[in-house]
Amino acid sequence: MDKVLMKGNEAIGAAAIKAGCKHFFGYPITPQNELPEFMSRELPKIDGVFVQAESEVAAINMIYGAAGTGARVMTSSSSPGIALKQEGISYLAGAELPCVIVNISRGGPGLGGIQPSQADYYQSTRGGGNGDYRHLVYAPATLQEAVDLTIEAFDIADYYRNPVIVLGDGMIGQMMEPVEFKEPKKRDLPDKDWTTTGTKRNRKPNIINSLALDPAELEKHNIKLDKKYKTIEEKEVRHEMYKMDNAEVVLVAYGTTSRIVKNAIDALEEEGISVGLIRPITLWPFPYKAFAEIPNTCKALLSVEMSMGQMIDDVKIANEGKLPVHFYGRSGGMIPTPEAIMEKVKEIWGGAK
Amino acid sequence: MAVVFDRTQGLAEKQFHYCPGCTHGIIHRLVGEVLEELGVLGDAIGVAPVGCSVLAYDYFNCDMHEAAHGRAPAVATGIKRVLPEGVVFTYQGDGDLASIGTAEIIHAAHRGEKITTIFVNNAIYGMTGGQMAPTTLIGQKATTAPYGRDAVDTGMPLRMSEMLATIDGAVFVERTTVHNVAGIRKTKKAIKKAFEVQLAGLGFGIVEILSTCPTNWGITPVESLKWLEENMIPYYPLGNFRTPEEGK
């Protein structure tokens, strides 16, 4: 298929439809509005359903109900709206229902702002909902990657019977890039024999539930979930390494920030300073093991984020106290410039000599 | 020997956990009987609430989905929009529907979702131990209204059926009681009608059923039936508020 020029929010919607999603439940919030708008326009054409819910809380609970029928379902929102969805995400994880949730994140806390931000790292990876649960978080850096990961997210959600979050900052949602809708690789998916579609009087009733009043039973359920999460950690972690050979400083950045960081790395290379990048593509599971491949030329790590420093916690866990860990970030919707990142690297590099 | 009365196929073979004198059991049976009589048990998907009837998913003999507190109408919306041929119902108490879930119930009605809601109003939070609900009567004591509900501080009890009847999408709205045999019969008729409205694809249907809670009201089961009749019915008048035939 040829490449088409699309806005990020619309490309994610088109990717979902490509993946077989015919049911979308959403609520307006900037900067993700083009996504529900796109779905309200396109889904009726394929006998699908778009519902504008009365709130993000209602939207995620519609997803909870619809996912229980086994349909491929998606909702999208932005930071404060995702905060409201956390209740439902916890229930979806508890009841083991697949779905895809898109967060086109913006600055916070509170109402914050409407410009791009990466301040939802904790919210996405630590979970704002209650209980011992986890879900995959994909953090695309380009629109092509957003499309590919959205399509794959539906398979992953079905495979593990678990919600999956696609986290793009406001830039991913708003910018335009050429994208191609490729056929996803075929995956053997388990039968959905757990769905609530009516018994037709030829099987026992199915029950979708996250309640277990017996503590022993609930602990058993948590152990089962944990086993699943450990499998995801083992099999689904994804990252990219960039110019790591002989790197003297290694930067860690994800999403659109990683693209700015790459520009800075290329410019520093021309000045004779070797700098590498570890780019997590999955934020959970975090690519801890990638840090074992940091060359011994490296003297320091630098986490670059559009936040006041959240992913840096995982960088420190991955680093295991071996190297000094520095931070550079902009927040509130301000975007780091390559020059500022270069300056920070030089400061560390100079100090590290 | 001839069988004169049998368990409805609409209910699973499971013993209820409800307190003595609680009317949830009667209402469960009526819903089960209606689903069986309409021949829709195999197409039914019920949504259970949070509250005393949280375990309703174990009692109905059909597919069930357990919702978060108040969210049953949103969950039911998600199910019905994927399965328009399914027969989808929510079973909710007054804390669930009239307090934490007001937005969800109003907007399910507002969109005219083709679902049926069984709303059990016993004027109190039962499962959590007798706290005040929006439906608690003036002067009625609750664990969070130990001196009796006071309208100045907590407002007047909320009449959900009257409020929902103002919404075009709510095509069937009726309030009934199960404190006596006549009331039980009328309740069953109303439940049946509410499901028929869904089957005909006409819109949202709700039956508000006045119910007892002897445990948290602090009186005996028999006194509870009398208390319901003397105190709840005057404030929550029985009757039909909306029906598709109106205006004919």
Interface residues (C-beta under 8 A of the other chain):
Chain A: H23 F25 V49 V51 A53 E54 S55 V57 A58 A59 N61 M62 I63 Y64 G65 A66 A67 G68 T69 A71 V73 E87 G88 Y91 A95 T196 T197 G198 T199 K200 R201 N202 P205 N206 I207 I208 N209 S210 L211
Chain B: A12 L41 G42 D43 A44 I45 V47 V54 Y57 D58 F60 N61 C62 D63 M64 H65 E66 A67 A68 R71 A74 V75 A76 T77 G78 I79 R81 V82 L83 G86 V87 A103 E104 I106 H107 H110 R111
